[in-house]
Amino acid sequence: MLWFFTIVLLFTTLVLFFRVLRLRRLLKGMEGAVRTRRRLLSEDSTDALKRMGALGLVESLNELIDSHNDASAQKSGYSSQVEAMLGAVQEVVIVFDEDRVVEYANRSAEKLFRRGESIQGLRLEGVLRSLTLLELLDVAAKVERTEPTQIHIEQGSETLWFEASCAKVTGLGAEDSQSTLLVLHDITKLKALEVMRREFVANVSHELRTPLTIIKGFAETLIDDEASIQPKARLRFTTKILNNAERLHVLVEDLLTISRLESRPDQIEPIDQPLHGLLDEVAENYRSRIDPQTQAIEVQVDAGIHSLPFDRYRIHQVLDNFIENVFRYAPDFTRIQLEACLEADGQQVRCAVVDDGPGIPAKDLPHIFERFYRVDKGRSRETGGTGLGLSIVKHIVQLHGGTVRAESQLGKGTRMSFTLPCGLAPYSEKS
C-alpha cells in the first residue's frame, strides 16, 4: 500500500506544481497588463481560467483597463481642445506654479515676449520685467482671484500696457498642487490713443483760448470805457476782435475738415481726369498775388502723365495748402514750381510744390505733418496759421492711397510733395 500512496502523493504534487506555474504565469501577465495598460490576453482558455477560479479576476481587470484607457483618451482630448483654444486667443495666457515657474504659455505669450520661443520652465520675473506685475503677483498669492489691473511691461525700448488678472487653478503638476492663471489683455494701442486724445484736447483748448481771451479783453474794454474811448482806438479794438473771430472761424473749419475726413473717408470721390489742367488752374489762381517783376509760378508736368483718378476738390485743397504756406512763411520767394512726374515704378505720380525760400530746419521736417506742429509758432499765429493745414493734407493724400513728403535745405528752399496712384486705389478699411 505504501507504494500506492507514494504514487498518489507524487501525482498530486506534480498537479499542484503545474497549477502554481500557471498561476505565476497568469499573475505575471496581469502585472504586465496593468503596467502597459493593455487588455490581458491569457494563454489559458476560458474553461481553464474558470477551473483555476481566475476568470472573474481577469474579466474585471480587463474592464478596469478599458475604463482607464477611455478616461485617459477623453482627458487627453479635452486637454488638446483646451490647449488649442488657448493657443488661438489673442490674450496672453500663462500658468505658473508656486515658485513662479512657467508651466504653460500660449502662442501669444511666446510670440510677444520671446519671439515665438518657448518660455515653459522659465521664471516669470525673468520673462516679464515689470514692477507693477510683481505687485500684482504678490496680491495674487494671497487671494483666489484678483481684479483686472493695468500694468506696463518694458519690452526692449517699447513700453507695453496690459490689463492683467490672476486666478488660482488646479496645479498642472502633482494632484494636490495649485497653480496660478495669469491673463494679459494688450491695451497698448488704447493707451496710445488715450495719450493722443489728451494731447489733442489740450492743443485745441490752447488754440481756442488764445483768440477767445483777446476777443473778451477788447470787448470788455469797449464796454467799460465806452464813454472815454477814442474813435481811432475803438476801430483798432474792433479790428482785433474781428481778426481773432476770423482766426477762430478758420480753426473750427479746419477741425471740422479733419473730423469729416476721419469719420467719413468715403467722401473722397476719385474721378479719372487729367492732372495738368488742375495744376494750371491752381497756378493761375496765385499769379495775381505775385510781383511779376521778381516772382514767378511755373508748371511742369511729364508728357507721359495723362489721366489718373483723384478727387479734384481735395487735391486742389492740398496744393492750396502747400502754396499758401509758401506765401505765409517764404514771402520773398522768386519762384514756385508745380511739378508732376511719374515715379520709377510707373505706378504712381508724384506731385510737388517747390520754392526757393529760406527752407525748414532739418529737426522740424519729421514733425510738420503732425497736428498743431509749427516750425515758427509766433509767426504762424501772426499770419493766421492754425497748425492743422498739413495734417489735413496728409489725411487727404492717404485717403487717395498716396504718401506725403517734405524735403528742405536751409537757404535753398523747400519741396513739399505727395504721390497719387495711377490706378484706382485709394481708401480701403485696411488702409
Salt bridges, closest charged atoms under 4 A:
GLU31 OE2 - ARG35 NH1 3.74
GLU43 OE1 - ARG25 NE 3.55
ASP44 OD1 - ARG22 NH2 3.55
ASP44 OD1 - ARG25 NH2 2.94
ASP66 OD2 - ARG39 NH1 2.37
GLU91 OE2 - HIS185 ND1 3.03
GLU125 OE2 - ARG100 NH1 3.07
GLU125 OE2 - ARG123 NH2 3.53
ASP138 OD1 - ARG100 NH2 2.81
GLU154 OE2 - HIS152 ND1 3.83
GLU194 OE2 - ARG198 NH1 3.00
GLU207 OE2 - ARG374 NH1 2.88
GLU207 OE2 - ARG381 NH2 3.03
GLU220 OE2 - LYS216 NZ 2.74
GLU262 OE2 - ARG371 NH2 2.08
GLU262 OE2 - HIS395 NE2 3.03
ASP280 OD2 - HIS276 ND1 2.88
GLU281 OE1 - ARG312 NH2 2.85
GLU281 OE2 - HIS316 NE2 3.50
GLU284 OE1 - ARG287 NH1 3.01
GLU298 OE1 - ARG335 NH1 3.96
ASP320 OD2 - HIS316 ND1 3.00
GLU324 OE2 - ARG289 NH1 2.82
GLU339 OE1 - ARG415 NH1 2.86
GLU343 OE1 - ARG350 NE 3.47
ASP364 OD1 - LYS363 NZ 3.41
GLU370 OE2 - HIS367 ND1 3.04
GLU407 OE1 - ARG405 NH1 3.95
GLU407 OE1 - ARG415 NE 3.70
